[in-house]
């Protein structure tokens, strides 16, 4: 995917690289970073103390808040900075750790009522909802907000609605379609909205956290200019947006009411987001916490290994570091269409030969990466089982790998090529590739490294025509569930021949596809998680990928920052909960 930012990014039908909207949540997809934790982990707070209202919170980011329009943003859980302005039907629970991986009501009274087969979802709006000008929020506004996200002029958001809604694949948005819009979205009254899907989707409540579900009053829609001053439904409104999100200033929305919003605390009077900064500068400023920087945070910049080493030696500084985990897995991908990876024994041999301890060191050490043996992240919400289909310990089992190579017909060993990114991202980078090269050599596997420049990496490794036999990859989820994790990478019907293909293994197993469809019908998210975990174990035994590690976020907060909340949904500080002295 990308560097450690506020989330993983566009996975499914979109491109892969830029990880996030600098204050947004991530979207699913391959990235060079992300975060996840062991199931019992609790996110740690960088600051404590009783929070109170008032003051200005400064956000220091590397990536600008580009395309600050609910139709164009690709976020999960409502986003981070976006969630301060745009409320959605549902949102993420604003709690630390695993408790924050749950979906909860936002504009709606509950997380949705499904039909028996989960193809129809009904929502009712809370009473008393209002925009920044005091006008009421209606179901028609939510319908229109979704429909405008289909317009080509406002592209960029998550692709699910186009795939899931009946008629969505051919709909061109309200700017071209001047009629009544999508028939699959009904608004029988001002507080009710009904969605008709072309297939069962038990995880629709998760999708309803995406910013496309934010209300937009049609009379105030200015098209591509809407991002300059979108009409707020959240606790803050936009008063300044410079250079396409390089600086965004928010102030309180006087018509937002905590009576209808039990998730956002909205402590500061103002939020000042300053982007386009170098990551080293951001961490230096947060470390020094001079002047206004004392009340500053970042939503997209991690501490690197060298910076973390300095922080560790300073107790006061270390107390201001927040640790976050997000559903993300870095892995070694195989393309069985390329020899010798068509031979399962060869893939298994590589799996046994991998030395995860050396890989984790190359990723920045145990503070920044955790070992992975399953494709699904090690969190309960994903269905994590803790399985290890090729148990080789922390340092690998080269002897077992050699036996498997002999069974595959390579008694004298073999030579393979491993493709990696030339970017120094501690994820798909030369350091990780070299660690694998050294480990596999002990098993009789000679690894030739092939580096590709960052600008061309994703275009090369995710293209069917150029997909290498073995390459470094990563995947992050649009929401904390196995669905957006396993589907794009292992569902045979999602193999793409003329675009980004994330199913590098070209797996098209009828049994796997059938189980994916069956789980998608399940509306009990706990039961769905258990079944995703079981399916992950089944696929894992095929050695189509070798899970390597789950990244961890380590981020500084200023000395005046209070009430740091970091959930397993986002892995980063939640600005909706933050207070300043």
N, C-alpha and C positions, 0 to 999 in steps of 0.2 A: 504494500500500500504506500506508505510514505514515512516521513519522519514522525517522531512522537509528537503528535499534535493533539487537538482536542478530541479527535475521533478517527475512526477509519472512515473511508469515504465511499465513493461510488463504486459499487460492486456490480450488481446485477447487470442491468442493461446499459449502464453508463460507463464512462471511462474509469481509470483506476487511480490516478495518482493523487491529485491534491487531496489531502486527507480531510480536511474539514474546512468548513467555514470557520474562520478563526473564532468565533465564539459559539459555534454551533455544535451539535452533536454529530456524530459521524454517521456515515451511511455505510452500508455493507460493501465489502469489496476487498480486493487485494491491496495491502498497504505495506509499507516498510515498518510499521509500528502499530502498537495498540496496547492493550493491557488486559490482564485477567488474573484472577487470584485463585488460590486453593479454596475449596468450598467453605471452609470455616473462617477464612480471613475477614477481618474488619478493616475498612478503610481508616486510616489514621488522620487525626486532625492536626493541622499545623498551628492552630491558635485556639485558645479557650477564653472563657470569660463571658459574662452576661452581655448579649447583644442589645443594642438599642437603636432607635431610629435617628436619622440625620446624617449629614456629611456627604462627601463625594467619594465614591469608589472609582479608582482608576484601574483600567485593564490594559496591560502592556502586552501586545501580541506581535507575532511575526507576520501572520497572514491577515489581510484586510477583510472586512465584512462585506465582501462583494455581493451584488445582486440581492440586496436586503428586501426581498419581496417574498411573501409566503409561498407563492406559486413556483418560485425558482430555487428556493433553498432546499438542499438535500440534508435533512436532519432526522434524528431519531429522538423520541421522547419530547419533542417540541423544540429541541435545540437548547443552547445555553444562553447566549445573548439574545437570540431570536425569541426565546420563551418569555423574555421580559416584556415583549411588545405583542407577540402573537399567542393567544390562547387557542387550544385545539380541543376536539371532542374529548379525547383522553390525553393523559400525559404520564410521565414516569413519577413514581413515588419519590419525594424529595427527602430521602433518608440515606444515611451512610451504609456502606457495605451491601450485603445481599438483600437487605430489606428494600433498597432502592432499585432493585431489578424488577419490581412489580409494576404493572400498569394500573392506573387509577383514574377515576373520572376527573374531567377538567370543566369544560363548558357543559358537558352532559351530566345527567343525574347518576349514571352508572356506566359501566364499561361496555354496555350494549346488550341487547336481547337478540339472540340468534334464532333462526328457524330451526326445525328439527335437523335439517341436513347442512346447516351453517352456510346456506347460499343467500339468505336474507338477514340483514342486520338492522335493527331499529334503535334509534336514540331519541331521548327527550332532553330538551335543554332546561337548565336551571332557571328559576325565576330571578328577575332583577339584573340580568346581564346588560351591560351598556358599553358603548364605544367611548373614546376620549371626548367626544362632543356631547355625550349624554344620551344620544339616540339609542334605541334598543337593538340588541343583537338578535337576529331571527334565523330560523332554519334555512330560509331562502338565501341568506348571506353566506352560509356555509356551503350550500349547494353551488352558488356562484363562485365562491373562492376556489372550490375544487375544479369547476369547469374551466375557469380561466387558466389553470395550471396546464391544461391540454394545449393551449395556444403555442404555436411555434415560436412566437416572439418572447415567450416566457419559459422557454425550455430550461431544464437543469434539475428539476425535482426528481423524486423517486419514481420508478417506472411501474410500480405495482398497480396503481389505479387503472392505468391503460390496459394492463393485463387482466385485472380481476373484474372490473365493472362490465356488465353487458353493454355492448356498443362502444366500449372505450377504445378499442383498437382503431376505429375509423373516425372517431370524433376529433374535430379540429379546433374546438374551443369557441367561446361566445363571440369573438371578434369576427370570425368568418361565418359561424352558424348563428344567425339572428333569431332563430326560433326559440323553443322552450328549453333547449339544452338537452342533457342526457336523460332519457326516459328511465334509466336505471337508478336515478336518484330522485326520490319522491319527497315532497314536503306537504303532507296533507293539512298541516296547520303551522302556525308560526313557531311552535316549539317542538315539532316532530320532524325527523329526517330518517328516511328508509333507503337502504342500499341493496340493490339486487346484483348478485355476483354470478358469473358464468360457471363457477365451480365452488365447491365447499372450501371455506377458509376459516378455520377455527381461531386463527391468530389475527383476525380483523381488528380487535381492540388495540393490538400493537401498532398496526398500520395507522389507526386513527390518531396516533401521537404525532404523525408527520405534519409539518407546517402547511401542507396543502389543505388540511382540515381546518385552518384558521378562517374565520369569517371575513369577508370583504364586501362592503356596501357597494353595489353596482354603480350607484349614482356618483360615487367618489373615486371610481377606478380611473386612473390616468394611464393605464397600459404600462409601457416600459418605463415611464417616469414615476410610477407608483412607489418605487423603492426609496425615492427621495423623502417622501413623507407618507408612509403607510398609515392607515387609520388603526390606532391601537385598540386592542381588546384586553391587553394585559396591564400590569401595574405601572408601566412606563411608556412614554411616547417619545418619538424622535423629534428632536429640535435642531439637529445638525447632522448632515451626512456629506462629508467632503471626499473628493477623489475616489468615488465608488467604494466607500466603506473604509477608507484609510483612517478617517477619524469620524466616529459616531458618538454623539452626545444625546443622552436620554434624561428626561425629567419625569417627575411623577405624573401619572394620569389621574386627574382629580375625580374621575367617575369610576375608577376601579374600586371594587369593594372586597375586602377580605372575607365578607360574609358569603360570597359566592366562590371564593378561592382559598382553600385550606392548604395549598401547596407552596405558593410563593410568599415569602416573608416580606420582601420589598423594604428592607431597612434603610438603605441610603436614600438621600433626596435626589441625587444625581449619579449617573453612571457615565464616565468619560472613557471611551475606548480608543486607544491610540495604537495604530498598527504600522506595519512596514519596518519594524525594528529588527536589528540583528539579535539572534538568540543570546549571544554572549552579553550583549548590552542589557537585554531584559533581565538576565540573571544577576548581573552586576548591580543594576538599579534596585532590584528587589532585595538583594543582599545588604546593600548600604541603607536602604529605606530612609533616604534623606527627603525632607520636605513632604510634598504630596505623595511621593513614592512609598511612604510609610503606610498609606491606605491603598496600596496597589496589589493586584494579583495578575496572574496570566492564565489564559485558558488554552494556550497552544504551545507552550515552550517547556520542555523537560530539562532537568539537570542532567548533564552528561557525566561520564565516568570520572573525568578529572575534576569537574566541579563538585561532584558528589563526594569525592575524597576530601576536598577542602571543607565541605560542610560537616562531614562526619567528625572532624576534629574540633568543631566549635559547638558546644552544647546549646548556646542561645540560638545559633543559626539552625541547628538541627531540629530544634523545637518548632521552627516555622516551616518545616518541610511536610507537605501532605503526600501520602502514598495512595495511589489509585490503581484499580484493576478494571480492565475493560475486556469484553469478549473478543479476543484476537489470538490467532495462532500463526506462528511462522513455521514454515515446513519446506521440505525438499519434495518437489513435484516430479513425477515421472510421466513420460509420454510413451506408452507401450507400442506405439506405431514405429518407434525408433529402436533398433536392436542395440544392445542386448536386453533392453527393458521390457521386451515382449515376453521374456522368461520370468515367471513369478519367483523362481528360486534366486535369480540375480537380484531382484528387488528386495527379497527377504534378506539376502546376504548383506546388502547395503544397510538395511534397517538394523541388523545386528552389529554391524561394524561402527555405526555412528557413536561417537564419544560426546554425549550431551554436556558433560562438564566443561570440555574445551570449547564447545559451541557457546555456552553461556558466558564463559570468560570473554569470548570474542564479541559477545553482545553487550558487554559492559559490566559483567559480574552478576552475582546472585541477587544484588539489590535492584537490578534493572531487568532481570529475566528469570523465569522459572521453567524448569524442564517440562516438556510436553510428551506424552505417550499416546494421547488421543487427539483426533482432529478437532473435536469439540473442545471449547475452553473449559478449564477446570472450575466451573461454577454450577451450582445446583440447577439454576434456571435453564441451562442449556441441556441438562440431562447427563451431565458428566458422571461416568462410572468408575474412573480410575483404572481402567483396563490397560494392559500392556501386552499386545499380541506377540511382540518379539522382545521378551525381557533380556536385557543385556547389561543391566546395572548402569551406574552413572558414567562409566568409562568405555562401554561397549564390550562386545564379545567377539574379538577377531577370530578365535578358534572356531566358533560356531559358524561364523561367516565363511571361513575357508571350506568347511564341510559342505555348506550349501552351494558354494561355487563349484566344487567338485561334482556334486549331483547335477549341476546345470551344464556340466561339460567343460568347465574351466579350471582343471586341476592346477594349471600353472598360473592361474590368475587371469586378469583381463584389464583392459584400458578403457576408460570412459571419459566423456567430456561433461563438465559441470558448468552451466552458464550462470553468471552472477551479474549483479549491478555494480557499476564502477563507483556509484555514490557511496560516501562514507556514512551510511545510515544505521550501522549496527544491526542490520536485519537481513538484507539481501546483498550485503556488501562483500568486498574482497576478504575481510577478516573472517567472516563466517565461512566463506568458501574455502579458505586456507585451512581452517580448523577441520573441516570435513575431509579435505585432501589428506591431511596428516593422519587422521584416524583410519581412513579407508586403506591407506598404504600398508598398515599393519595387518590387514586382512588379505593382502595380495591384489588389491585393486588400485591401479595407477590412475590418478585423476588429473586430467588436463583441464586447466581453468580457462574459461572464455568470458572475458568481461565485456559488457555492453554499456554505452553511455546512458546516463539517467533519462535523457529525453527520448530514447528509443527503446528502453528496456521493456516497458509494458506492451508497446506495440509489437515487439518481437515475440516475447514469451507467451502472449495470450492470443496469438494469431495461429489458426490451424495450419496455415501454409508454412509458417516459420517456427512453430513451437519446437523447442529443443527436446532431447531425450531426457535430460535431467536439468532442473533449474531451481533457484531459490524463489520462494513465493510466500505470500501471507494472505490471511483472510480475516476480515472483521465483520461482525453482524450488525444489521440495521436495527435489530432489537434483540434483547437477551433471550433467545430461543434457538433451538436447533434447526428450525425451518429455513431461515435465510442463511444458514451456515452450510447445511448439507445439500439443499436443493440446487443452488447454482453450480456447485462443484462436482456433484455426483448424480444428478438427475439426467439420464440420457436424452431426455426430450429438450434439455437446455443446451445441448451441444450446438454451438454457433459456427457455421462455416464461412460466414462473410462478415464477421465482426469479432469482438472480444469473446474468446472462448475460455471460460474458467474451468471447464471439465477437461483438464489436460489429459486425464487418464482415459478419456473417451468411453467411460463406463456407461453402458446402456443395458443394465440388467433389469429384465421385466419384474423380478421379485423386489428389487430395490425401488423401482418406479412405483410399483403397486403399494408398497408400504408408505412411501412418501405421500401418495394420494390418501391413504387411509388415515395417516396422522393428521393431515390437513383438515380432516373432518371433525377432529376432536376439539371440543370447546373447553374441556377441562385442561387448563394449561399445565397442571402438575402431571396428569396422565400423559399428555403430549410429550413433556420433557422426558419422562421415563422411556417412552417409545423411541424418541430421538436418540437417547443414549444407547439403547439396544441396537438400533440401526447403525450407529457410529461404530460400535464394536464389530458388527458383522462386516461392514465395509473395511474397517481397519485391518482385518485379517487377510485382506487381499493385497496388502502392501502397495497400494496405488500412490500413497504419499508417505513420507516419513515425518511425523510431527517432531519439531525441534524444541521450540520454547514459546512461552507466553510472555510478552513484554510487560513491564511495570512502569507506571508513571511516578516520577518524583518531581514535585514542583514547589517552588518557594512562594510564600505570601509575606506581605509587608508586616511590620511590627504592630501596626494599628488595626490589623484585620482580625475580625472575630467570627465565630460560628462557621468554621470551615466544615462543609459537608461534601463528601465524595462517595458516590454510589458505584456499585458494580455495573450499572447500566452505562454510565458515561466514563468512569475512571478519572474524572477531573473535577476540580472544585466547582460547585454549583453556585453561580453568582446570584441566584434567586434567594439564597439563604444567607449570604454574606452581609456582615455589618462592619462598620468602621467606628473607631473611637470618636 
